[in-house]
């Protein structure tokens, strides 16, 4: 089994916390790290500069599709950032914890 890291940004800490808690409770993510960030991007022909919250989710290759779908369905953004990539290396105890944390009861 492989660990997948997924990145997504949210407009508020409340939304980031709510969505992350639901993802962990649903066992589609083992962990979510939430960081305040400043984002600059092009939107509707204007340069935007906004405070956002970056969430780094840890999940497995077996749960990544469910996590992507969950975010697409529950995110408030019209076009949410949902970027994921495979982790190349981690220690075996951390891998075991991720697997255990995403297994359904």
N, CA, C and O atoms as a GROMACS GRO file, in nm:
protein
  420
    1UNK      N    1   0.085  -0.117   0.000
    1UNK     CA    2   0.000   0.000   0.000
    1UNK      C    3   0.089   0.124   0.000
    1UNK      O    4   0.198   0.123   0.057
    2UNK      N    5   0.042   0.231  -0.065
    2UNK     CA    6   0.121   0.353  -0.077
    2UNK      C    7   0.051   0.469  -0.009
    2UNK      O    8  -0.072   0.476  -0.004
    3UNK      N    9   0.132   0.562   0.043
    3UNK     CA   10   0.079   0.685   0.102
    3UNK      C   11   0.063   0.788  -0.008
    3UNK      O   12   0.151   0.805  -0.093
    4UNK      N   13  -0.050   0.857  -0.006
    4UNK     CA   14  -0.077   0.966  -0.099
    4UNK      C   15  -0.095   1.094  -0.017
    4UNK      O   16  -0.164   1.096   0.085
    5UNK      N   17  -0.032   1.201  -0.064
    5UNK     CA   18  -0.046   1.333  -0.004
    5UNK      C   19  -0.140   1.414  -0.095
    5UNK      O   20  -0.120   1.418  -0.216
    6UNK      N   21  -0.241   1.476  -0.036
    6UNK     CA   22  -0.333   1.559  -0.113
    6UNK      C   23  -0.331   1.699  -0.053
    6UNK      O   24  -0.338   1.716   0.068
    7UNK      N   25  -0.322   1.800  -0.140
    7UNK     CA   26  -0.324   1.940  -0.099
    7UNK      C   27  -0.454   2.005  -0.143
    7UNK      O   28  -0.502   1.981  -0.254
    8UNK      N   29  -0.511   2.086  -0.055
    8UNK     CA   30  -0.629   2.163  -0.090
    8UNK      C   31  -0.629   2.292  -0.009
    8UNK      O   32  -0.579   2.295   0.104
    9UNK      N   33  -0.684   2.399  -0.067
    9UNK     CA   34  -0.692   2.526   0.005
    9UNK      C   35  -0.837   2.562   0.032
    9UNK      O   36  -0.927   2.526  -0.044
   10UNK      N   37  -0.858   2.633   0.143
   10UNK     CA   38  -0.991   2.673   0.186
   10UNK      C   39  -0.991   2.821   0.223
   10UNK      O   40  -0.887   2.877   0.259
   11UNK      N   41  -1.107   2.884   0.213
   11UNK     CA   42  -1.116   3.027   0.240
   11UNK      C   43  -1.122   3.060   0.389
   11UNK      O   44  -1.093   3.173   0.428
   12UNK      N   45  -1.160   2.963   0.472
   12UNK     CA   46  -1.172   2.990   0.616
   12UNK      C   47  -1.120   2.872   0.697
   12UNK      O   48  -1.118   2.758   0.651
   13UNK      N   49  -1.077   2.903   0.818
   13UNK     CA   50  -1.030   2.799   0.910
   13UNK      C   51  -1.148   2.708   0.948
   13UNK      O   52  -1.130   2.588   0.968
   14UNK      N   53  -1.267   2.766   0.960
   14UNK     CA   54  -1.384   2.685   0.996
   14UNK      C   55  -1.413   2.579   0.891
   14UNK      O   56  -1.438   2.463   0.924
   15UNK      N   57  -1.409   2.618   0.763
   15UNK     CA   58  -1.433   2.520   0.657
   15UNK      C   59  -1.322   2.416   0.653
   15UNK      O   60  -1.350   2.297   0.638
   16UNK      N   61  -1.197   2.459   0.666
   16UNK     CA   62  -1.084   2.365   0.665
   16UNK      C   63  -1.098   2.264   0.778
   16UNK      O   64  -1.076   2.144   0.757
   17UNK      N   65  -1.133   2.311   0.897
   17UNK     CA   66  -1.150   2.221   1.012
   17UNK      C   67  -1.269   2.127   0.992
   17UNK      O   68  -1.258   2.007   1.018
   18UNK      N   69  -1.382   2.180   0.947
   18UNK     CA   70  -1.503   2.099   0.930
   18UNK      C   71  -1.481   1.988   0.827
   18UNK      O   72  -1.510   1.871   0.854
   19UNK      N   73  -1.429   2.024   0.710
   19UNK     CA   74  -1.407   1.926   0.604
   19UNK      C   75  -1.303   1.823   0.647
   19UNK      O   76  -1.320   1.703   0.622
   20UNK      N   77  -1.197   1.868   0.712
   20UNK     CA   78  -1.091   1.777   0.756
   20UNK      C   79  -1.141   1.679   0.861
   20UNK      O   80  -1.110   1.560   0.855
   21UNK      N   81  -1.219   1.729   0.956
   21UNK     CA   82  -1.274   1.640   1.059
   21UNK      C   83  -1.363   1.533   0.996
   21UNK      O   84  -1.354   1.416   1.033
   22UNK      N   85  -1.448   1.572   0.903
   22UNK     CA   86  -1.535   1.475   0.835
   22UNK      C   87  -1.454   1.372   0.756
   22UNK      O   88  -1.489   1.254   0.755
   23UNK      N   89  -1.348   1.416   0.691
   23UNK     CA   90  -1.264   1.323   0.614
   23UNK      C   91  -1.197   1.222   0.706
   23UNK      O   92  -1.187   1.104   0.672
   24UNK      N   93  -1.150   1.267   0.821
   24UNK     CA   94  -1.084   1.176   0.916
   24UNK      C   95  -1.187   1.082   0.980
   24UNK      O   96  -1.162   0.962   0.992
   25UNK      N   97  -1.302   1.136   1.020
   25UNK     CA   98  -1.407   1.052   1.077
   25UNK      C   99  -1.455   0.946   0.978
   25UNK      O  100  -1.490   0.835   1.018
   26UNK      N  101  -1.457   0.980   0.851
   26UNK     CA  102  -1.501   0.888   0.746
   26UNK      C  103  -1.392   0.790   0.705
   26UNK      O  104  -1.415   0.701   0.623
   27UNK      N  105  -1.274   0.806   0.763
   27UNK     CA  106  -1.158   0.719   0.737
   27UNK      C  107  -1.111   0.724   0.592
   27UNK      O  108  -1.058   0.627   0.539
   28UNK      N  109  -1.132   0.840   0.528
   28UNK     CA  110  -1.076   0.859   0.394
   28UNK      C  111  -0.946   0.940   0.400
   28UNK      O  112  -0.878   0.956   0.299
   29UNK      N  113  -0.914   0.990   0.519
   29UNK     CA  114  -0.785   1.054   0.545
   29UNK      C  115  -0.742   1.014   0.685
   29UNK      O  116  -0.826   1.001   0.775
   30UNK      N  117  -0.614   0.995   0.704
   30UNK     CA  118  -0.561   0.962   0.836
   30UNK      C  119  -0.529   1.087   0.916
   30UNK      O  120  -0.536   1.087   1.039
   31UNK      N  121  -0.495   1.193   0.845
   31UNK     CA  122  -0.442   1.312   0.909
   31UNK      C  123  -0.464   1.433   0.820
   31UNK      O  124  -0.471   1.420   0.698
   32UNK      N  125  -0.475   1.549   0.881
   32UNK     CA  126  -0.484   1.675   0.806
   32UNK      C  127  -0.404   1.780   0.880
   32UNK      O  128  -0.429   1.807   0.998
   33UNK      N  129  -0.308   1.840   0.813
   33UNK     CA  130  -0.232   1.952   0.869
   33UNK      C  131  -0.285   2.079   0.806
   33UNK      O  132  -0.295   2.089   0.684
   34UNK      N  133  -0.319   2.177   0.889
   34UNK     CA  134  -0.382   2.300   0.841
   34UNK      C  135  -0.290   2.418   0.869
   34UNK      O  136  -0.249   2.441   0.982
   35UNK      N  137  -0.260   2.494   0.762
   35UNK     CA  138  -0.167   2.607   0.771
   35UNK      C  139  -0.232   2.734   0.716
   35UNK      O  140  -0.297   2.729   0.612
   36UNK      N  141  -0.215   2.848   0.785
   36UNK     CA  142  -0.257   2.975   0.724
   36UNK      C  143  -0.155   3.014   0.617
   36UNK      O  144  -0.034   3.006   0.640
   37UNK      N  145  -0.204   3.057   0.501
   37UNK     CA  146  -0.115   3.096   0.392
   37UNK      C  147  -0.170   3.221   0.323
   37UNK      O  148  -0.285   3.260   0.346
   38UNK      N  149  -0.088   3.281   0.241
   38UNK     CA  150  -0.132   3.389   0.152
   38UNK      C  151  -0.118   3.338   0.010
   38UNK      O  152  -0.012   3.291  -0.029
   39UNK      N  153  -0.226   3.347  -0.067
   39UNK     CA  154  -0.227   3.296  -0.204
   39UNK      C  155  -0.245   3.410  -0.303
   39UNK      O  156  -0.328   3.499  -0.284
   40UNK      N  157  -0.167   3.405  -0.410
   40UNK     CA  158  -0.180   3.499  -0.520
   40UNK      C  159  -0.207   3.418  -0.646
   40UNK      O  160  -0.136   3.323  -0.676
   41UNK      N  161  -0.312   3.458  -0.720
   41UNK     CA  162  -0.353   3.380  -0.836
   41UNK      C  163  -0.436   3.467  -0.930
   41UNK      O  164  -0.486   3.573  -0.892
   42UNK      N  165  -0.450   3.421  -1.052
   42UNK     CA  166  -0.532   3.488  -1.152
   42UNK      C  167  -0.674   3.431  -1.146
   42UNK      O  168  -0.692   3.309  -1.150
   43UNK      N  169  -0.774   3.519  -1.138
   43UNK     CA  170  -0.913   3.476  -1.133
   43UNK      C  171  -0.999   3.579  -1.205
   43UNK      O  172  -1.003   3.696  -1.164
   44UNK      N  173  -1.067   3.538  -1.309
   44UNK     CA  174  -1.152   3.626  -1.389
   44UNK      C  175  -1.077   3.751  -1.435
   44UNK      O  176  -1.124   3.864  -1.420
   45UNK      N  177  -0.959   3.726  -1.491
   45UNK     CA  178  -0.877   3.832  -1.551
   45UNK      C  179  -0.822   3.932  -1.450
   45UNK      O  180  -0.779   4.041  -1.489
   46UNK      N  181  -0.823   3.898  -1.323
   46UNK     CA  182  -0.767   3.984  -1.219
   46UNK      C  183  -0.668   3.904  -1.136
   46UNK      O  184  -0.680   3.782  -1.122
   47UNK      N  185  -0.569   3.974  -1.082
   47UNK     CA  186  -0.477   3.912  -0.988
   47UNK      C  187  -0.538   3.924  -0.849
   47UNK      O  188  -0.564   4.034  -0.801
   48UNK      N  189  -0.559   3.810  -0.786
   48UNK     CA  190  -0.614   3.806  -0.650
   48UNK      C  191  -0.501   3.778  -0.551
   48UNK      O  192  -0.403   3.711  -0.583
   49UNK      N  193  -0.517   3.830  -0.431
   49UNK     CA  194  -0.420   3.808  -0.323
   49UNK      C  195  -0.503   3.792  -0.196
   49UNK      O  196  -0.554   3.890  -0.142
   50UNK      N  197  -0.515   3.667  -0.148
   50UNK     CA  198  -0.605   3.638  -0.036
   50UNK      C  199  -0.540   3.548   0.068
   50UNK      O  200  -0.451   3.469   0.038
   51UNK      N  201  -0.588   3.564   0.191
   51UNK     CA  202  -0.551   3.470   0.296
   51UNK      C  203  -0.636   3.345   0.278
   51UNK      O  204  -0.757   3.352   0.255
   52UNK      N  205  -0.571   3.230   0.289
   52UNK     CA  206  -0.640   3.102   0.277
   52UNK      C  207  -0.580   3.006   0.380
   52UNK      O  208  -0.489   3.041   0.455
   53UNK      N  209  -0.634   2.886   0.380
   53UNK     CA  210  -0.583   2.779   0.466
   53UNK      C  211  -0.549   2.659   0.380
   53UNK      O  212  -0.635   2.604   0.311
   54UNK      N  213  -0.423   2.620   0.384
   54UNK     CA  214  -0.375   2.504   0.310
   54UNK      C  215  -0.389   2.381   0.398
   54UNK      O  216  -0.343   2.381   0.513
   55UNK      N  217  -0.452   2.278   0.346
   55UNK     CA  218  -0.463   2.152   0.419
   55UNK      C  219  -0.384   2.046   0.345
   55UNK      O  220  -0.399   2.027   0.224
   56UNK      N  221  -0.298   1.978   0.420
   56UNK     CA  222  -0.221   1.865   0.368
   56UNK      C  223  -0.283   1.739   0.428
   56UNK      O  224  -0.272   1.714   0.548
   57UNK      N  225  -0.346   1.661   0.342
   57UNK     CA  226  -0.408   1.535   0.385
   57UNK      C  227  -0.314   1.420   0.358
   57UNK      O  228  -0.242   1.419   0.258
   58UNK      N  229  -0.314   1.320   0.448
   58UNK     CA  230  -0.243   1.195   0.426
   58UNK      C  231  -0.346   1.084   0.416
   58UNK      O  232  -0.433   1.070   0.502
   59UNK      N  233  -0.335   1.005   0.309
   59UNK     CA  234  -0.426   0.894   0.288
   59UNK      C  235  -0.351   0.782   0.217
   59UNK      O  236  -0.229   0.787   0.204
   60UNK      N  237  -0.424   0.683   0.170
   60UNK     CA  238  -0.361   0.571   0.099
   60UNK      C  239  -0.410   0.569  -0.046
   60UNK      O  240  -0.507   0.636  -0.082
   61UNK      N  241  -0.341   0.490  -0.126
   61UNK     CA  242  -0.382   0.476  -0.267
   61UNK      C  243  -0.520   0.411  -0.277
   61UNK      O  244  -0.588   0.429  -0.379
   62UNK      N  245  -0.562   0.337  -0.175
   62UNK     CA  246  -0.696   0.276  -0.177
   62UNK      C  247  -0.807   0.376  -0.145
   62UNK      O  248  -0.922   0.353  -0.180
   63UNK      N  249  -0.773   0.486  -0.078
   63UNK     CA  250  -0.874   0.583  -0.034
   63UNK      C  251  -0.870   0.716  -0.111
   63UNK      O  252  -0.957   0.800  -0.091
   64UNK      N  253  -0.770   0.736  -0.196
   64UNK     CA  254  -0.753   0.866  -0.260
   64UNK      C  255  -0.871   0.906  -0.348
   64UNK      O  256  -0.909   1.023  -0.349
   65UNK      N  257  -0.931   0.813  -0.419
   65UNK     CA  258  -1.046   0.848  -0.504
   65UNK      C  259  -1.163   0.896  -0.420
   65UNK      O  260  -1.232   0.990  -0.457
   66UNK      N  261  -1.185   0.830  -0.307
   66UNK     CA  262  -1.294   0.871  -0.217
   66UNK      C  263  -1.267   1.010  -0.160
   66UNK      O  264  -1.359   1.092  -0.149
   67UNK      N  265  -1.142   1.037  -0.123
   67UNK     CA  266  -1.107   1.168  -0.068
   67UNK      C  267  -1.125   1.277  -0.173
   67UNK      O  268  -1.180   1.383  -0.144
   68UNK      N  269  -1.078   1.252  -0.295
   68UNK     CA  270  -1.096   1.350  -0.404
   68UNK      C  271  -1.245   1.381  -0.425
   68UNK      O  272  -1.285   1.497  -0.432
   69UNK      N  273  -1.326   1.276  -0.436
   69UNK     CA  274  -1.470   1.293  -0.459
   69UNK      C  275  -1.536   1.368  -0.344
   69UNK      O  276  -1.618   1.457  -0.366
   70UNK      N  277  -1.499   1.333  -0.221
   70UNK     CA  278  -1.552   1.400  -0.103
   70UNK      C  279  -1.523   1.550  -0.108
   70UNK      O  280  -1.611   1.632  -0.081
   71UNK      N  281  -1.399   1.586  -0.141
   71UNK     CA  282  -1.362   1.727  -0.148
   71UNK      C  283  -1.437   1.798  -0.261
   71UNK      O  284  -1.485   1.910  -0.243
   72UNK      N  285  -1.446   1.735  -0.376
   72UNK     CA  286  -1.517   1.796  -0.488
   72UNK      C  287  -1.664   1.823  -0.454
   72UNK      O  288  -1.720   1.924  -0.495
   73UNK      N  289  -1.725   1.733  -0.378
   73UNK     CA  290  -1.867   1.746  -0.343
   73UNK      C  291  -1.892   1.843  -0.228
   73UNK      O  292  -2.001   1.900  -0.219
   74UNK      N  293  -1.794   1.863  -0.140
   74UNK     CA  294  -1.817   1.940  -0.018
   74UNK      C  295  -1.743   2.073  -0.011
   74UNK      O  296  -1.768   2.152   0.081
   75UNK      N  297  -1.655   2.100  -0.104
   75UNK     CA  298  -1.575   2.222  -0.102
   75UNK      C  299  -1.660   2.341  -0.147
   75UNK      O  300  -1.744   2.328  -0.235
   76UNK      N  301  -1.637   2.456  -0.086
   76UNK     CA  302  -1.715   2.576  -0.120
   76UNK      C  303  -1.666   2.647  -0.246
   76UNK      O  304  -1.740   2.725  -0.306
   77UNK      N  305  -1.542   2.622  -0.287
   77UNK     CA  306  -1.489   2.690  -0.406
   77UNK      C  307  -1.552   2.636  -0.534
   77UNK      O  308  -1.582   2.518  -0.546
   78UNK      N  309  -1.571   2.726  -0.629
   78UNK     CA  310  -1.621   2.689  -0.761
   78UNK      C  311  -1.525   2.591  -0.830
   78UNK      O  312  -1.568   2.494  -0.892
   79UNK      N  313  -1.396   2.619  -0.817
   79UNK     CA  314  -1.291   2.531  -0.871
   79UNK      C  315  -1.192   2.504  -0.758
   79UNK      O  316  -1.093   2.576  -0.745
   80UNK      N  317  -1.216   2.402  -0.677
   80UNK     CA  318  -1.126   2.376  -0.565
   80UNK      C  319  -0.991   2.320  -0.610
   80UNK      O  320  -0.981   2.245  -0.707
   81UNK      N  321  -0.889   2.358  -0.536
   81UNK     CA  322  -0.756   2.300  -0.558
   81UNK      C  323  -0.755   2.162  -0.494
   81UNK      O  324  -0.773   2.148  -0.373
   82UNK      N  325  -0.735   2.060  -0.575
   82UNK     CA  326  -0.723   1.923  -0.526
   82UNK      C  327  -0.606   1.862  -0.602
   82UNK      O  328  -0.620   1.818  -0.716
   83UNK      N  329  -0.491   1.860  -0.535
   83UNK     CA  330  -0.367   1.813  -0.597
   83UNK      C  331  -0.313   1.699  -0.511
   83UNK      O  332  -0.300   1.714  -0.390
   84UNK      N  333  -0.283   1.586  -0.573
   84UNK     CA  334  -0.227   1.478  -0.493
   84UNK      C  335  -0.106   1.416  -0.562
   84UNK      O  336  -0.090   1.425  -0.684
   85UNK      N  337  -0.022   1.354  -0.480
   85UNK     CA  338   0.098   1.287  -0.531
   85UNK      C  339   0.136   1.175  -0.436
   85UNK      O  340   0.104   1.177  -0.318
   86UNK      N  341   0.206   1.079  -0.491
   86UNK     CA  342   0.250   0.962  -0.415
   86UNK      C  343   0.375   0.996  -0.335
   86UNK      O  344   0.466   1.061  -0.386
   87UNK      N  345   0.378   0.952  -0.212
   87UNK     CA  346   0.495   0.971  -0.126
   87UNK      C  347   0.600   0.867  -0.161
   87UNK      O  348   0.569   0.748  -0.168
   88UNK      N  349   0.721   0.911  -0.183
   88UNK     CA  350   0.828   0.819  -0.223
   88UNK      C  351   0.884   0.736  -0.108
   88UNK      O  352   0.926   0.622  -0.128
   89UNK      N  353   0.885   0.793   0.011
   89UNK     CA  354   0.944   0.720   0.124
   89UNK      C  355   0.885   0.769   0.255
   89UNK      O  356   0.856   0.888   0.271
   90UNK      N  357   0.868   0.677   0.347
   90UNK     CA  358   0.835   0.708   0.485
   90UNK      C  359   0.879   0.590   0.570
   90UNK      O  360   0.905   0.482   0.518
   91UNK      N  361   0.887   0.611   0.700
   91UNK     CA  362   0.925   0.498   0.786
   91UNK      C  363   0.807   0.402   0.799
   91UNK      O  364   0.691   0.441   0.784
   92UNK      N  365   0.837   0.278   0.828
   92UNK     CA  366   0.734   0.173   0.827
   92UNK      C  367   0.628   0.194   0.934
   92UNK      O  368   0.512   0.161   0.912
   93UNK      N  369   0.665   0.248   1.049
   93UNK     CA  370   0.566   0.271   1.155
   93UNK      C  371   0.464   0.378   1.113
   93UNK      O  372   0.346   0.365   1.143
   94UNK      N  373   0.511   0.481   1.044
   94UNK     CA  374   0.418   0.584   0.996
   94UNK      C  375   0.326   0.528   0.888
   94UNK      O  376   0.206   0.557   0.888
   95UNK      N  377   0.381   0.450   0.798
   95UNK     CA  378   0.300   0.384   0.695
   95UNK      C  379   0.192   0.297   0.760
   95UNK      O  380   0.076   0.302   0.719
   96UNK      N  381   0.231   0.218   0.859
   96UNK     CA  382   0.134   0.133   0.929
   96UNK      C  383   0.023   0.216   0.993
   96UNK      O  384  -0.093   0.176   0.989
   97UNK      N  385   0.059   0.330   1.053
   97UNK     CA  386  -0.040   0.416   1.117
   97UNK      C  387  -0.138   0.473   1.014
   97UNK      O  388  -0.258   0.476   1.039
   98UNK      N  389  -0.087   0.517   0.898
   98UNK     CA  390  -0.174   0.569   0.792
   98UNK      C  391  -0.272   0.461   0.747
   98UNK      O  392  -0.392   0.487   0.733
   99UNK      N  393  -0.222   0.340   0.725
   99UNK     CA  394  -0.306   0.229   0.682
   99UNK      C  395  -0.413   0.199   0.787
   99UNK      O  396  -0.531   0.186   0.755
  100UNK      N  397  -0.370   0.187   0.913
  100UNK     CA  398  -0.464   0.158   1.021
  100UNK      C  399  -0.570   0.268   1.033
  100UNK      O  400  -0.687   0.238   1.056
  101UNK      N  401  -0.530   0.392   1.019
  101UNK     CA  402  -0.621   0.505   1.038
  101UNK      C  403  -0.722   0.520   0.926
  101UNK      O  404  -0.823   0.590   0.942
  102UNK      N  405  -0.698   0.457   0.813
  102UNK     CA  406  -0.791   0.468   0.700
  102UNK      C  407  -0.868   0.339   0.673
  102UNK      O  408  -0.940   0.329   0.574
  103UNK      N  409  -0.852   0.241   0.762
  103UNK     CA  410  -0.928   0.117   0.746
  103UNK      C  411  -1.065   0.132   0.809
  103UNK      O  412  -1.078   0.182   0.920
  104UNK      N  413  -1.166   0.090   0.737
  104UNK     CA  414  -1.302   0.096   0.790
  104UNK      C  415  -1.319  -0.006   0.900
  104UNK      O  416  -1.256  -0.112   0.901
  105UNK      N  417  -1.404   0.028   0.993
  105UNK     CA  418  -1.428  -0.060   1.108
  105UNK      C  419  -1.521  -0.172   1.068
  105UNK      O  420  -1.554  -0.258   1.150
   0.00000   0.00000   0.00000
